[in-house]
Structures are given as C-alpha cells and as structure tokens.
C-alpha cells in the first residue's frame, strides 16, 4: 500500500487534541492527503491481492477435492468413473464417493457387450468354398435353420 496513504490513515486515527474537533481536523487532513490516483492505486492493489489469494485458495480446494475422489477406497475398480467425477463434474467429494460406492466395479471390455454374448453361442466354421466344408450341421439341421431364418424365428 502507498506509504502516504498509510500515514494519512494513521493521522486520522490519532487525534491531535482530546476533543472531537481534533479528530475531525485529522480526518480532514487525511482525506486531503489521499489523492484520487492514490485511492485508485490502493483499490487496484487490494483487488489484485484478493483475486490472487482467491485463486490460490480455489486451486488448493479443487486439488483436495480431486484427491479425495481419486484416492478414496470406493474408487478402486471404478477408476474411469472416478476420473469422470473428479475432472468432468463439480460434484462434492462426499457425493462422488457415495456414487462410486454404489456403482458396480469395472470389468475388462472383452468380458462385456456384444463380444461376450457372441462368444457364448456356438458359431459355425465357414470355409472358403461358399460355405461348404467346416460345418458340423446335418442337412436336416441346416434346413431347420433356413426355415427359421425365412420365418423370422430366431
């Protein structure tokens, strides 16, 4: 802060006489010593300092929130969801932890979805001769499959 501004504020706070008239005179002197440019500079400095303090506090709080989500026991096995909550939402850490605890654990991608369902079904081995060879189905079974396909029965 500007030294002349500090001196003016101190002069206003310290009466030169014990009467209220002395306080009023000191206050008038302090106001006279503070120019508009000094005032504007002091306000700008205070705003800048406050903004910097707020940004530091906000960044620190956000780092703590992210760590609380990612490092919580309920995030184990649910890392993708935990990262989503930590970085893509503004969810409170406690709410994210509760949601993670309620969510099922992740599985390998190869164990779920269409690939998993297809692996459960016996697939015919098709050969290079237009479907000849490699099929373990009898002609009757092939006919039954074709009839089901035509009729729309799975």
Secondary structure, DSSP 8 states (H G I E B T S, - for coil): --HHHHHHHHHHHS-SSSSHHHHHHHHHHHHHHS-HHHHHHHHHHHHHHHHHHHHHHHHHHHHHHHHHHHTSGGGTT-HHHHHHHHHH----HHHHHHHHHHS-----GGGSHHHHHHHTS------TBTTBSS----HHHHHHHHHHHHHT--
